[in-house]
Amino acid sequence: MKNSNLYSLKIFFIILIFSLFGTVLSQDDYEEIDSDSCVDCHEISKHDSNYADDLEHSVHEDFECQDCHSDKTVYPHDEDSILLVGCEGCRTCHEDESDDYTVHGRESVGDCGDIPTCASCHGDHDILPSSAKASKVHPTNLPKTCGACHENLDLIKKHEMLLDHPVAMYNNSVHGKATTGGIYVAATCNDCHSSGGTSHKIYSPGHPESTINHFNIPKTCGKCHKGIENDYWDGIHGKLVARGETDAPICTDCHGEHGIITPDDSRSPVSKARLAEATCAPCHESTRFNQKYGGPSGEMTTFVDSYHGLKSKAGDTHVANCGSCHGVHRILPSTDSTSTIFPANLQSTCGECHPGITKNLAGTSIHGVSGNGHPTPVADMVEKIYILAIIIIIGLMALHWLLDLYRQIRNVMKKPQIRRMRHHEVWQHTFLMLSFLALVLSGFALRFSEAWIAKLFFGFEGGFELRGTVHRVSAVIFMLSTFWHFIFIVMSIRGRKFVKDIFPNLSDFVQFFARLKFYLGFKYSKHPHFDRFSYVEKAEYWALVWGTGVMIITGLLLWFDNFFTQYLPDGFLNVSLIIHYWEAWLATLAILVWHLYSTVFSPDVYPMNPSWLTGTMPEDMYAHEHPGHLEEAKKEMDEQIQAEMKNLENLHHIDTDEIEKE
């Protein structure tokens, strides 16, 4: 038993000795290193040119590697070391800055992730003071430094940033151009986005301490534009912001954010040509704003209709605009005695452009504040009188013209007539014409909903829904009329002859050039001898065939879009919409320019060719328009009359026989 205990004790001491020996050997495997040792793996030293380029003039030029990489003091490096220089390594010396850098925009720094580290903005071995022109945080280089993330579309999408190219916009702004031009005091990224007097506090707009918070932006801009800031706080806009109104305008509402351009640039929202409509109107024409703040409505409309407004809209940069009278930043209501539009100050304000203006003239309002938007009730009454007078006088003129036109049309129809169209052909044309007019009116009323004619027909409650119904019903009538005509030209002898006669041939080109020579007064030129259809009518008919097909196909695609999207490629319906819209323009203009002239306004047919009403036209008009078909038309008309008389006789005999039987 004693020997056994002794044996166990020996084993214990042997294990202990080997354990101590192994520990010594393990410690001997690690080697203490310094900066000169780092070159063995990282190929860099203070005497190496690359390292010299990086550290020359660097604020860390005299640092040893281990001053920053404090977890890399032995070789091999401790695998358990996870010290991140960008997040924590700099804290050893820059504790205050590290404490400030708790958030970047909307994201907490935490374990960094996509959030920029110290090295992301300042560099790693090449850290230079911000005063050095080569520094990444020098004013001229900050946009590029920030742009590494804020122009990265992947990061923008991931973090749902609203602006996808803020740096590009900044570079084209008045601030960006000044910075690149060597004006280092011009505002750069950290001048606007840094809070608490340090560039390491960058908060989101919703943070109350953020420099870009709605209520802090005037102070942020005021760091450079102090006098303007003071004027702004004195004005009504600044007072509203100071009391906590989130809808009151601040600097960026008028000037923009990253893409601020000089007011001398016509693209600027505060340029003289655009100030009224682009900047002031969105608020002062808002019903919600006027109801909330008690402002009068219609002021912008009456200004635009005034001499000043019309000239400003036309691009005149010398005429008075909103800022000329109300001020630019120190904008006050007319009840404030220091306001430029206070009644006692108006003569001085207007006198800047109109020297010697009288007090009474200066006091004449150019904004509408009563009734229909006119300065006084008397002006409203005078306008109503004029409107009534126009309705009565012009209405009577129109009535007189219609009576004259009616009599001339009756005179035309009393002349000997030649049949141009059968009754069912007249009805084909009538349905096609009426449905076409309804389609044009209801279709363009969607695209130009603010036009007076669209408001006249559909500008009432429920009118928008009615417009869609009218358009679709008209489309159905149009397609049925087209189908009716198709059956006519396929199933009837007259229809097939119609297609044969209206089909283009070589003589049409000959007649076209002959008519051009006649128009231009060439010697020995004569008016062409047209047959049943001239080249004008043929061109119009086949254009109608083409346009009808295009409009029906694209219209059905757009009408039943939910069905067709299952079978058509992406973007097909967009193309159909474009074709439908512009084909409608083409058809409408062709009717106005081509068809109406040849059937109404041409001196040879005025006041009109009545065949669209009765199917007949005067014989002398027919002889002038279709001399080559006159005799054939007469013969056809005689045959038709004889056939109708024979039918009447047969009907009469049938009636007589029935009477005798009874």
C-alpha positions as CSV (number, residue, x, y, z in Angstrom):
1,M,0.0,0.0,0.0
2,K,2.9,2.3,0.9
3,N,4.6,1.5,-2.4
4,S,1.4,2.3,-4.3
5,N,1.1,5.7,-2.8
6,L,4.7,6.5,-3.5
7,Y,4.2,5.4,-7.1
8,S,1.2,7.7,-7.5
9,L,3.1,10.7,-6.0
10,K,5.9,10.1,-8.5
11,I,3.4,10.2,-11.4
12,F,1.9,13.4,-10.1
13,F,5.3,15.2,-10.0
14,I,6.2,13.9,-13.5
15,I,2.9,15.4,-14.9
16,L,3.5,18.6,-13.1
17,I,7.1,19.0,-14.4
18,F,6.0,18.3,-17.9
19,S,3.1,20.8,-17.6
20,L,5.4,23.5,-16.4
21,F,7.9,22.6,-19.1
22,G,5.1,22.8,-21.8
23,T,4.0,26.2,-20.5
24,V,7.5,27.5,-20.8
25,L,7.8,26.1,-24.3
26,S,4.3,27.6,-25.3
27,Q,5.4,31.0,-24.1
28,D,8.6,30.7,-26.0
29,D,6.5,30.2,-29.2
30,Y,5.3,33.9,-29.0
31,E,7.7,36.7,-29.9
32,E,7.4,40.3,-28.7
33,I,7.3,42.6,-31.8
34,D,7.6,46.3,-32.5
35,S,7.0,48.5,-35.6
36,D,10.2,47.3,-37.3
37,S,9.0,43.7,-37.0
38,C,5.8,44.5,-38.9
39,V,7.7,44.9,-42.2
40,D,8.4,41.1,-42.3
41,C,4.8,40.4,-43.1
42,H,3.3,43.8,-44.1
43,E,6.2,44.9,-46.2
44,I,6.1,48.4,-44.8
45,S,8.4,50.4,-42.5
46,K,9.2,54.0,-41.8
47,H,12.0,53.8,-44.4
48,D,9.8,52.2,-47.0
49,S,8.6,54.6,-49.8
50,N,5.0,53.4,-49.6
51,Y,4.8,53.9,-45.9
52,A,6.6,57.3,-46.3
53,D,4.0,58.4,-48.8
54,D,1.2,57.4,-46.5
55,L,2.6,58.9,-43.3
56,E,4.3,62.0,-44.7
57,H,2.7,64.9,-43.0
58,S,0.2,62.5,-41.3
59,V,-0.9,63.5,-37.8
60,H,0.3,60.0,-36.8
61,E,3.7,60.2,-38.4
62,D,5.6,59.5,-35.2
63,F,3.3,56.8,-34.0
64,E,4.4,53.2,-33.6
65,C,2.2,50.5,-35.2
66,Q,1.3,49.2,-31.7
67,D,0.0,52.6,-30.7
68,C,-3.0,52.0,-32.8
69,H,-2.9,48.2,-33.2
70,S,-2.5,47.6,-29.5
71,D,-3.7,44.0,-29.8
72,K,-0.8,43.2,-32.2
73,T,2.1,43.2,-29.8
74,V,3.3,39.6,-30.2
75,Y,3.8,37.3,-33.1
76,P,1.8,35.2,-34.0
77,H,-1.1,37.6,-33.3
78,D,-3.7,36.5,-30.8
79,E,-6.5,34.9,-32.8
80,D,-9.0,36.0,-30.2
81,S,-8.3,39.6,-30.8
82,I,-11.1,41.3,-32.6
83,L,-10.2,44.9,-32.0
84,L,-11.6,47.1,-34.8
85,V,-9.4,50.1,-35.3
86,G,-12.2,52.0,-37.1
87,C,-14.7,51.7,-34.2
88,E,-12.7,51.3,-31.0
89,G,-9.0,51.6,-31.8
90,C,-9.0,55.4,-32.1
91,R,-10.9,55.7,-28.8
92,T,-7.6,55.4,-26.9
93,C,-6.6,58.9,-27.8
94,H,-9.9,60.3,-29.1
95,E,-12.3,59.5,-26.4
96,D,-14.4,62.6,-26.7
97,E,-14.8,62.1,-30.5
98,S,-15.7,58.5,-29.9
99,D,-18.3,59.4,-27.4
100,D,-19.8,61.9,-29.9
101,Y,-19.8,59.4,-32.7
102,T,-22.8,57.4,-31.4
103,V,-25.1,57.6,-34.4
104,H,-24.6,58.4,-38.1
105,G,-27.8,59.6,-39.6
106,R,-30.6,57.2,-38.7
107,E,-28.3,54.3,-37.7
108,S,-26.7,53.6,-34.4
109,V,-22.9,53.0,-34.7
110,G,-23.0,49.9,-32.5
111,D,-20.8,47.3,-34.1
112,C,-20.3,49.4,-37.2
113,G,-21.8,47.3,-40.0
114,D,-22.4,49.7,-43.0
115,I,-21.8,52.7,-40.8
116,P,-18.6,54.5,-41.7
117,T,-15.6,53.9,-39.4
118,C,-13.0,56.5,-38.5
119,A,-10.8,55.3,-41.3
120,S,-13.7,55.6,-43.8
121,C,-13.7,59.3,-43.4
122,H,-10.2,60.2,-42.2
123,G,-8.1,57.4,-43.9
124,D,-5.9,54.8,-42.2
125,H,-2.2,55.4,-42.5
126,D,-2.6,58.6,-44.5
127,I,-4.6,60.6,-41.9
128,L,-4.0,64.3,-42.5
129,P,-5.4,67.3,-40.6
130,S,-8.5,68.8,-42.1
131,S,-6.5,71.9,-43.1
132,A,-4.3,69.9,-45.4
133,K,-5.6,70.0,-49.0
134,A,-4.9,66.3,-49.5
135,S,-6.9,65.4,-46.4
136,K,-10.1,63.3,-47.0
137,V,-11.9,65.7,-44.7
138,H,-10.7,68.9,-46.3
139,P,-13.7,71.0,-47.4
140,T,-12.9,70.4,-51.1
141,N,-12.7,66.6,-50.6
142,L,-15.6,66.1,-48.2
143,P,-18.2,65.6,-51.0
144,K,-16.2,62.8,-52.5
145,T,-15.6,61.3,-49.0
146,C,-19.3,61.3,-48.2
147,G,-20.2,60.3,-51.7
148,A,-18.4,57.0,-51.2
149,C,-21.5,55.9,-49.3
150,H,-24.2,58.4,-50.2
151,E,-23.7,57.8,-54.0
152,N,-23.7,54.1,-53.5
153,L,-27.1,52.9,-54.9
154,D,-26.9,49.6,-53.0
155,L,-26.5,51.3,-49.7
156,I,-29.1,53.9,-50.6
157,K,-31.6,51.2,-51.4
158,K,-30.7,49.1,-48.3
159,H,-31.1,52.0,-45.9
160,E,-34.1,53.6,-47.7
161,M,-32.4,56.9,-48.2
162,L,-34.7,59.3,-50.1
163,L,-32.0,61.0,-52.1
164,D,-30.0,58.8,-54.5
165,H,-27.5,61.4,-55.8
166,P,-27.2,64.1,-53.1
167,V,-23.5,64.7,-53.8
168,A,-23.9,65.0,-57.5
169,M,-26.6,67.6,-56.8
170,Y,-24.4,69.4,-54.3
171,N,-21.5,69.6,-56.8
172,N,-23.8,71.4,-59.3
173,S,-25.0,73.8,-56.6
174,V,-23.8,77.3,-55.7
175,H,-22.1,75.8,-52.6
176,G,-20.4,73.0,-54.5
177,K,-19.1,75.2,-57.3
178,A,-17.8,77.7,-54.8
179,T,-15.9,74.9,-52.9
180,T,-14.4,73.4,-56.0
181,G,-13.5,76.9,-57.1
182,G,-11.2,77.2,-54.0
183,I,-13.6,79.0,-51.6
184,Y,-13.0,76.9,-48.6
185,V,-15.5,78.7,-46.4
186,A,-18.4,77.7,-48.6
187,A,-20.7,75.2,-47.0
188,T,-19.8,71.5,-47.3
189,C,-21.4,68.4,-45.9
190,N,-20.4,68.7,-42.3
191,D,-21.3,72.4,-42.2
192,C,-25.0,71.5,-42.6
193,H,-25.1,68.0,-41.1
194,S,-22.9,68.2,-38.0
195,S,-24.6,68.9,-34.7
196,G,-23.3,70.1,-31.3
197,G,-20.3,71.9,-32.7
198,T,-18.6,68.6,-33.8
199,S,-18.6,66.9,-37.2
200,H,-19.0,63.5,-35.4
201,K,-22.6,64.1,-34.3
202,I,-24.7,63.5,-37.4
203,Y,-28.4,63.1,-36.6
204,S,-31.4,62.3,-38.7
205,P,-33.9,65.1,-39.5
206,G,-36.3,63.8,-36.9
207,H,-33.8,64.3,-34.0
208,P,-34.5,67.5,-32.1
209,E,-30.8,68.3,-32.0
210,S,-30.2,67.7,-35.7
211,T,-29.0,70.6,-37.7
212,I,-31.3,69.6,-40.5
213,N,-34.3,69.3,-38.2
214,H,-37.2,71.4,-39.6
215,F,-37.0,73.9,-36.8
216,N,-33.1,74.1,-36.8
217,I,-32.5,74.6,-40.5
218,P,-32.7,78.5,-40.3
219,K,-30.0,78.4,-37.6
220,T,-27.9,76.0,-39.7
221,C,-28.1,78.3,-42.7
222,G,-27.6,81.3,-40.4
223,K,-24.1,80.1,-39.5
224,C,-23.0,81.6,-42.9
225,H,-26.0,83.8,-43.6
226,K,-26.5,85.5,-40.3
227,G,-28.1,88.7,-41.5
228,I,-30.6,86.7,-43.6
229,E,-31.4,84.5,-40.6
230,N,-32.2,87.5,-38.5
231,D,-34.5,88.9,-41.2
232,Y,-36.2,85.5,-41.5
233,W,-36.9,85.3,-37.7
234,D,-38.4,88.8,-37.8
235,G,-40.7,87.8,-40.7
236,I,-44.0,86.0,-40.5
237,H,-42.5,82.7,-41.7
238,G,-39.9,82.7,-39.0
239,K,-42.4,83.5,-36.3
240,L,-44.6,80.6,-37.4
241,V,-41.6,78.2,-37.3
242,A,-40.6,79.6,-33.9
243,R,-44.0,78.7,-32.4
244,G,-43.8,75.2,-33.8
245,E,-45.7,75.2,-37.1
246,T,-44.3,72.4,-39.2
247,D,-45.9,73.6,-42.4
248,A,-44.4,77.1,-42.3
249,P,-41.7,77.5,-44.9
250,I,-38.0,77.3,-44.0
251,C,-34.9,78.0,-46.1
252,T,-34.9,74.7,-48.0
253,D,-38.6,75.0,-48.9
254,C,-37.8,77.9,-51.1
255,H,-34.1,77.4,-52.1
256,G,-33.9,73.6,-52.2
257,E,-31.5,71.4,-50.2
258,H,-28.4,69.9,-51.9
259,G,-29.0,71.5,-55.3
260,I,-29.3,75.1,-54.3
261,I,-28.5,77.3,-57.3
262,T,-28.1,81.1,-57.5
263,P,-31.3,83.2,-58.0
264,D,-29.8,84.6,-61.2
265,D,-30.2,81.1,-62.7
266,S,-33.5,80.8,-64.5
267,R,-33.8,77.3,-63.2
268,S,-33.8,78.4,-59.6
269,P,-37.2,78.3,-57.8
270,V,-36.4,81.8,-56.4
271,S,-35.4,83.3,-59.7
272,K,-37.4,86.3,-60.6
273,A,-39.2,84.5,-63.4
274,R,-40.2,81.5,-61.3
275,L,-40.7,82.9,-57.8
276,A,-44.4,83.5,-57.9
277,E,-45.6,80.2,-59.4
278,A,-42.8,77.8,-58.4
279,T,-42.2,79.0,-54.8
280,C,-45.0,81.2,-53.4
281,A,-48.0,79.7,-55.1
282,P,-47.8,76.2,-53.7
283,C,-48.5,77.6,-50.2
284,H,-50.5,80.7,-50.9
285,E,-52.9,78.9,-53.4
286,S,-53.4,76.0,-51.0
287,T,-57.0,75.9,-49.6
288,R,-55.7,74.1,-46.5
289,F,-53.1,76.8,-45.8
290,N,-55.6,79.7,-46.4
291,Q,-58.2,78.1,-44.1
292,K,-55.6,77.4,-41.4
293,Y,-53.9,80.8,-41.4
294,G,-56.9,82.9,-42.6
295,G,-55.3,84.0,-45.8
296,P,-57.4,85.2,-48.8
297,S,-57.7,83.0,-51.8
298,G,-57.2,83.9,-55.4
299,E,-54.3,86.3,-54.8
300,M,-51.9,84.3,-57.0
301,T,-54.4,84.1,-59.9
302,T,-55.1,87.8,-59.9
303,F,-51.4,88.5,-59.7
304,V,-50.6,86.3,-62.7
305,D,-53.4,88.1,-64.6
306,S,-51.9,91.5,-63.8
307,Y,-49.3,93.3,-65.8
308,H,-46.6,92.3,-63.3
309,G,-47.6,88.7,-63.4
310,L,-47.9,88.3,-67.1
311,K,-44.5,90.0,-67.7
312,S,-42.9,87.9,-65.0
313,K,-44.4,84.7,-66.5
314,A,-43.1,85.7,-69.9
315,G,-39.5,85.7,-68.4
316,D,-39.1,89.4,-67.8
317,T,-36.5,89.7,-64.9
318,H,-37.0,93.4,-64.4
319,V,-40.7,93.5,-63.6
320,A,-41.9,93.3,-60.0
321,N,-42.5,89.9,-58.4
322,C,-43.6,88.7,-55.0
323,G,-40.2,89.5,-53.4
324,S,-40.2,93.0,-54.9
325,C,-43.2,94.1,-52.9
326,H,-43.3,91.7,-49.9
327,G,-39.6,91.3,-49.3
328,V,-37.5,88.3,-49.6
329,H,-36.7,87.0,-46.1
330,R,-38.2,89.6,-43.8
331,I,-41.8,89.1,-45.0
332,L,-44.4,90.8,-42.8
333,P,-48.2,91.1,-43.0
334,S,-49.7,94.4,-44.1
335,T,-50.8,95.2,-40.6
336,D,-47.2,95.5,-39.4
337,S,-46.0,99.1,-39.5
338,T,-42.5,98.0,-40.6
339,S,-43.8,95.9,-43.5
340,T,-43.1,97.0,-47.0
341,I,-46.8,96.6,-47.8
342,F,-48.0,98.5,-44.8
343,P,-50.4,101.2,-46.3
344,A,-48.2,104.1,-45.3
345,N,-45.1,102.4,-46.9
346,L,-46.6,101.4,-50.2
347,Q,-45.6,104.7,-52.0
348,S,-42.0,104.1,-51.0
349,T,-42.2,100.4,-52.0
350,C,-43.8,101.0,-55.4
351,G,-41.5,104.0,-55.9
352,E,-38.5,101.8,-56.3
353,C,-39.7,100.9,-59.8
354,H,-42.1,103.8,-60.3
355,P,-40.5,107.1,-59.2
356,G,-43.1,109.8,-58.5
357,I,-46.0,107.4,-58.0
358,T,-48.8,109.0,-56.1
359,K,-50.1,107.7,-52.8
360,N,-53.5,106.8,-54.2
361,L,-52.1,104.8,-57.1
362,A,-49.6,103.0,-54.9
363,G,-52.5,102.1,-52.6
364,T,-54.5,100.4,-55.5
365,S,-54.4,96.7,-54.8
366,I,-53.2,94.3,-57.5
367,H,-54.5,91.2,-55.6
368,G,-58.1,90.0,-55.5
369,V,-59.5,89.9,-52.0
370,S,-63.3,89.9,-52.6
371,G,-66.0,88.4,-54.7
372,N,-64.5,86.7,-57.8
373,G,-61.0,87.8,-56.9
374,H,-61.1,91.5,-57.6
375,P,-59.9,94.3,-55.4
376,T,-63.4,95.9,-54.8
377,P,-67.1,94.8,-55.0
378,V,-67.5,97.4,-57.8
379,A,-64.9,95.7,-59.9
380,D,-66.8,92.4,-59.4
381,M,-70.1,94.0,-60.5
382,V,-68.5,95.5,-63.6
383,E,-67.1,92.2,-64.6
384,K,-70.5,90.5,-64.2
385,I,-72.1,93.2,-66.4
386,Y,-69.5,92.7,-69.1
387,I,-69.9,88.9,-69.0
388,L,-73.7,89.3,-69.4
389,A,-73.2,91.8,-72.2
390,I,-70.9,89.5,-74.0
391,I,-73.3,86.6,-73.7
392,I,-76.2,88.7,-75.1
393,I,-74.3,90.6,-77.8
394,I,-72.2,87.7,-79.1
395,G,-75.2,85.3,-78.7
396,L,-77.3,87.5,-80.9
397,M,-74.5,87.8,-83.5
398,A,-74.2,84.0,-83.5
399,L,-78.0,83.6,-83.9
400,H,-77.9,86.0,-86.8
401,W,-75.1,84.1,-88.4
402,L,-76.9,80.7,-87.9
403,L,-80.1,82.1,-89.5
404,D,-78.1,83.3,-92.5
405,L,-76.3,79.9,-92.7
406,Y,-79.6,78.1,-92.4
407,R,-81.1,80.1,-95.3
408,Q,-78.0,79.5,-97.5
409,I,-78.1,75.8,-96.8
410,R,-81.8,75.7,-97.7
411,N,-81.0,77.5,-101.0
412,V,-78.3,75.0,-101.8
413,M,-80.7,72.1,-101.1
414,K,-83.4,73.7,-103.4
415,K,-81.1,73.3,-106.4
416,P,-81.4,70.3,-108.7
417,Q,-79.7,67.5,-106.7
418,I,-77.6,64.4,-107.7
419,R,-77.6,61.5,-105.2
420,R,-74.1,60.9,-103.7
421,M,-75.0,58.4,-101.0
422,R,-77.9,56.1,-100.3
423,H,-79.9,56.5,-97.1
424,H,-78.1,53.7,-95.2
425,E,-74.8,55.1,-96.3
426,V,-75.8,58.5,-94.8
427,W,-76.6,56.8,-91.5
428,Q,-73.2,55.0,-91.6
429,H,-71.5,58.3,-91.9
430,T,-73.8,59.9,-89.2
431,F,-73.1,57.3,-86.6
432,L,-69.4,57.3,-87.4
433,M,-69.3,61.1,-87.2
434,L,-71.2,61.4,-83.9
435,S,-69.2,58.6,-82.2
436,F,-66.0,60.1,-83.4
437,L,-66.8,63.5,-82.0
438,A,-67.8,62.0,-78.7
439,L,-64.6,60.0,-78.6
440,V,-62.5,63.0,-79.3
441,L,-64.2,65.2,-76.7
442,S,-64.3,62.6,-73.9
443,G,-60.8,61.3,-74.7
444,F,-59.0,64.6,-74.7
445,A,-61.0,65.6,-71.6
446,L,-59.0,63.1,-69.7
447,R,-55.6,64.4,-70.9
448,F,-56.6,68.1,-70.7
449,S,-59.0,68.0,-67.7
450,E,-58.2,71.7,-66.9
451,A,-59.3,73.0,-70.3
452,W,-62.4,75.0,-70.4
453,I,-64.2,72.7,-72.8
454,A,-63.5,69.7,-70.6
455,K,-64.8,71.6,-67.6
456,L,-67.9,72.6,-69.6
457,F,-68.9,69.0,-70.3
458,F,-67.4,67.1,-67.4
459,G,-66.5,69.6,-64.8
460,F,-69.2,68.8,-62.3
461,E,-69.4,66.2,-59.5
462,G,-69.4,62.8,-61.0
463,G,-68.4,64.2,-64.4
464,F,-65.1,62.3,-64.4
465,E,-66.9,58.9,-64.1
466,L,-69.4,60.1,-66.8
467,R,-66.6,60.9,-69.1
468,G,-65.3,57.4,-69.0
469,T,-68.8,56.0,-69.6
470,V,-69.3,58.3,-72.6
471,H,-65.9,57.3,-74.0
472,R,-66.6,53.6,-73.8
473,V,-70.2,53.8,-75.1
474,S,-69.0,56.0,-78.0
475,A,-66.3,53.4,-78.7
476,V,-68.8,50.6,-79.0
477,I,-71.0,52.7,-81.4
478,F,-67.9,53.5,-83.4
479,M,-66.9,49.9,-83.7
480,L,-70.5,48.8,-84.6
481,S,-70.6,51.6,-87.3
482,T,-67.3,50.2,-88.6
483,F,-68.6,46.7,-88.7
484,W,-71.8,47.9,-90.5
485,H,-69.6,49.5,-93.2
486,F,-67.5,46.4,-93.5
487,I,-70.7,44.2,-94.0
488,F,-71.8,46.8,-96.6
489,I,-68.6,46.6,-98.7
490,V,-68.4,42.8,-98.5
491,M,-72.0,41.7,-98.9
492,S,-73.5,44.2,-101.4
493,I,-72.8,44.9,-105.1
494,R,-72.8,48.6,-104.5
495,G,-70.3,48.2,-101.6
496,R,-67.9,46.2,-103.7
497,K,-68.1,48.8,-106.5
498,F,-67.5,51.4,-103.8
499,V,-64.2,49.7,-102.9
500,K,-63.2,49.4,-106.5
501,D,-63.9,53.1,-107.2
502,I,-62.1,54.4,-104.1
503,F,-59.0,52.2,-104.4
504,P,-56.0,54.3,-105.5
505,N,-54.6,54.0,-109.0
506,L,-52.0,55.7,-111.2
507,S,-54.4,58.4,-112.4
508,D,-54.6,59.7,-108.8
509,F,-50.9,60.7,-108.9
510,V,-51.3,62.3,-112.3
511,Q,-54.3,64.3,-111.0
512,F,-52.4,65.3,-107.9
513,F,-49.5,66.9,-109.9
514,A,-52.0,68.4,-112.4
515,R,-53.9,70.1,-109.5
516,L,-50.6,71.4,-108.0
517,K,-49.8,73.0,-111.4
518,F,-53.3,74.5,-111.5
519,Y,-52.9,75.9,-108.0
520,L,-49.5,77.4,-108.8
521,G,-50.8,79.0,-112.0
522,F,-48.7,77.1,-114.5
523,K,-49.4,78.1,-118.1
524,Y,-52.0,75.9,-119.9
525,S,-52.7,74.1,-116.6
526,K,-56.4,73.0,-116.0
527,H,-58.4,71.7,-113.1
528,P,-58.2,67.8,-113.1
529,H,-61.2,65.9,-114.3
530,F,-62.1,63.8,-111.3
531,D,-64.3,60.7,-111.4
532,R,-66.5,59.4,-108.5
533,F,-63.7,60.0,-106.0
534,S,-60.8,62.4,-106.1
535,Y,-57.4,61.6,-104.7
536,V,-58.3,63.8,-101.7
537,E,-61.3,61.6,-100.8
538,K,-59.3,58.4,-101.5
539,A,-56.5,59.5,-99.2
540,E,-58.9,60.5,-96.5
541,Y,-60.8,57.2,-96.7
542,W,-57.8,54.9,-96.5
543,A,-56.3,57.0,-93.7
544,L,-59.6,56.5,-91.9
545,V,-59.4,52.7,-92.5
546,W,-55.9,52.7,-91.1
547,G,-56.6,55.0,-88.1
548,T,-59.8,53.1,-87.3
549,G,-58.0,49.8,-87.1
550,V,-55.2,51.3,-84.9
551,M,-57.6,53.0,-82.5
552,I,-59.9,50.0,-82.1
553,I,-57.0,47.6,-81.4
554,T,-55.1,49.9,-79.0
555,G,-58.4,51.0,-77.4
556,L,-59.4,47.4,-76.6
557,L,-55.9,46.7,-75.2
558,L,-56.3,49.7,-72.8
559,W,-59.9,49.0,-72.0
560,F,-59.3,45.3,-71.1
561,D,-55.7,45.8,-69.8
562,N,-56.1,43.5,-66.9
563,F,-56.8,40.6,-69.3
564,F,-54.2,41.4,-71.9
565,T,-51.3,42.0,-69.4
566,Q,-51.4,38.2,-68.8
567,Y,-50.3,37.5,-72.4
568,L,-48.4,40.6,-73.5
569,P,-44.8,41.6,-72.6
570,D,-44.0,44.4,-70.2
571,G,-44.3,47.8,-71.6
572,F,-46.7,46.8,-74.4
573,L,-49.6,48.6,-72.9
574,N,-47.5,51.8,-72.5
575,V,-46.7,51.7,-76.2
576,S,-50.4,51.2,-76.9
577,L,-51.3,54.2,-74.8
578,I,-48.8,56.4,-76.7
579,I,-50.1,55.1,-80.1
580,H,-53.7,55.6,-79.0
581,Y,-53.1,59.2,-77.9
582,W,-51.1,60.4,-80.9
583,E,-53.3,58.6,-83.4
584,A,-56.2,60.5,-81.9
585,W,-54.3,63.7,-82.5
586,L,-53.6,62.7,-86.1
587,A,-57.2,61.8,-86.8
588,T,-58.6,64.9,-85.2
589,L,-56.3,67.3,-87.0
590,A,-56.9,65.4,-90.3
591,I,-60.6,66.0,-89.9
592,L,-60.2,69.7,-89.0
593,V,-57.6,70.5,-91.6
594,W,-58.4,68.2,-94.5
595,H,-62.0,67.0,-94.3
596,L,-63.8,70.2,-93.1
597,Y,-62.1,72.3,-95.7
598,S,-63.0,70.1,-98.6
599,T,-66.6,69.7,-97.4
600,V,-67.4,73.0,-95.8
601,F,-64.9,75.8,-96.1
602,S,-63.7,75.4,-99.7
603,P,-65.3,78.3,-101.7
604,D,-66.5,75.7,-104.3
605,V,-68.8,74.0,-101.8
606,Y,-69.5,76.7,-99.1
607,P,-71.7,76.8,-97.1
608,M,-71.3,73.0,-97.3
609,N,-71.7,69.9,-99.2
610,P,-75.2,68.7,-98.0
611,S,-74.8,65.1,-98.9
612,W,-73.9,64.2,-95.3
613,L,-77.5,65.2,-94.4
614,T,-79.6,64.2,-97.4
615,G,-77.3,62.0,-99.4
616,T,-77.5,64.4,-102.3
617,M,-75.6,67.4,-103.5
618,P,-76.4,70.2,-106.1
619,E,-75.9,69.2,-109.7
620,D,-73.6,72.2,-110.4
621,M,-71.5,71.3,-107.4
622,Y,-71.3,67.7,-108.5
623,A,-70.3,68.8,-112.0
624,H,-67.5,70.8,-110.6
625,E,-66.2,68.2,-108.0
626,H,-66.8,65.0,-110.0
627,P,-67.3,65.9,-113.7
628,G,-66.1,62.4,-114.8
629,H,-68.9,60.7,-112.9
630,L,-71.8,63.1,-113.4
631,E,-73.5,61.2,-116.2
632,E,-73.1,57.9,-114.4
633,A,-74.5,59.4,-111.2
634,K,-77.5,60.8,-113.1
635,K,-78.1,57.4,-114.7
636,E,-77.8,55.6,-111.4
637,M,-80.2,58.1,-109.8
638,D,-82.8,57.6,-112.6
639,E,-82.6,53.9,-112.2
640,Q,-83.1,54.2,-108.5
641,I,-86.1,56.5,-109.0
642,Q,-87.6,54.1,-111.5
643,A,-87.0,51.1,-109.1
644,E,-88.7,53.0,-106.3
645,M,-91.7,53.9,-108.5
646,K,-92.0,50.3,-109.6
647,N,-92.0,49.2,-106.0
648,L,-94.7,51.8,-105.2
649,E,-96.8,50.5,-108.1
650,N,-96.4,46.9,-107.0
651,L,-97.3,48.0,-103.5
652,H,-100.3,49.9,-104.9
653,H,-101.5,46.8,-106.9
654,I,-101.2,44.6,-103.8
655,D,-103.2,47.0,-101.8
656,T,-105.9,47.2,-104.5
657,D,-106.1,43.5,-104.9
658,E,-106.5,43.1,-101.1
659,I,-109.3,45.7,-101.1
660,E,-111.2,43.9,-104.0
661,K,-110.9,40.6,-102.1
662,E,-112.4,42.1,-99.1
